[in-house]
């Protein structure tokens, strides 16, 4: 595919985000219903994605407006440590896309400190018996682990490099190894929730979570898995993680419908009338590009072309690039179908990974995750 489609969509995307900056002001967006983004609490797991979009655009364009909009977010999110402190395994999502990228681009030492503080919190959630990072803060599930955590490992690898302390990377690798043993299936599909006995480390059960059932294949979870394993290979150079990323990616691609945009779960018995999940599509596309860049050119080309097909379909059929009044970039995202929450909406993480993938197609190589 020629560069020209990406160039045109990239220009439209910048104009779209510029308009959203005016529309949303200081909001902390999560879901956009009927074209208006909500405003959630700052310690919600998605709080880093909107400023993360600003930092990518600043890195790509040098425009001061993006830097100014993004600048204070890591400080504002940090203030939540001093209040109720509801942070959990998703501090990677929140601080990689705010503090860590801010430090990389500007050298701000307070941002570095905040990134290391977040890594310390995540490392403190490590369960030694089971070799996993505890996910959310449910009192009744101290042994809960979810596939999403694979994407948060990058802040531990970064902290190890930045501080010279190997324990962060050791914890990240231990969690990834546990995912390989207990969460990823042989065919490349993934469980969403693995519940361990917090005292012994034994697997107690699998739960469907945001997927159709415990034995199904939640499409966004598949995207987290392929991208997270690719990142783990990027930081470690250990081929078993690249092999896992490819296996998961191959499964993901084999399940896509003709227009390359995933349904919310790959194992719903009958997809008639079932919603898509454009966030699973954009995350998958960006992860496929990360896999492609770490492979020999001929092999990597297969994954890049698959990512391009997804991005073309999203841009042509599911985007609001030509609807300036709409707060949100991708339509038809699905948050949590089993409880009918945030179905057929725009989701800020779907928007973030769409922008991230588009930036990669335009040559951006300063990855946040």
ABEGO torsion letter per residue (X at the ends): XBAAAAAAAAAAAAAAAAAAAAAAEABBBABBBGGBBBBBBAABAAAAAAAAAAAAAAAAAGBAAAAAAAAAAAAAAAAAAABAGABBAAAAAAAAABAAAAAAAAGBAAAAAAAAAAAAAAAAABBAAAGBBBBBABAABAABBBAAAAAAAAAAAAAAAAAGBAAAAAAAAAAAAAAAAAABBAAGBBBABBBBBAAAGBBABBBAEABABAABBBAAAAAAAAAAAAAAAAAAGBAAAAAAAAAAAAAAAAABBAAGBBBABAABABABGBBBBAAAAAAAAAAAAAAAAABBAAAAAAAAAAAAAAAAAAAAAABAAABAABBEABBGBBABAAAGBGBGBBBAAAAAAAAAAAAAAAGBABBAX
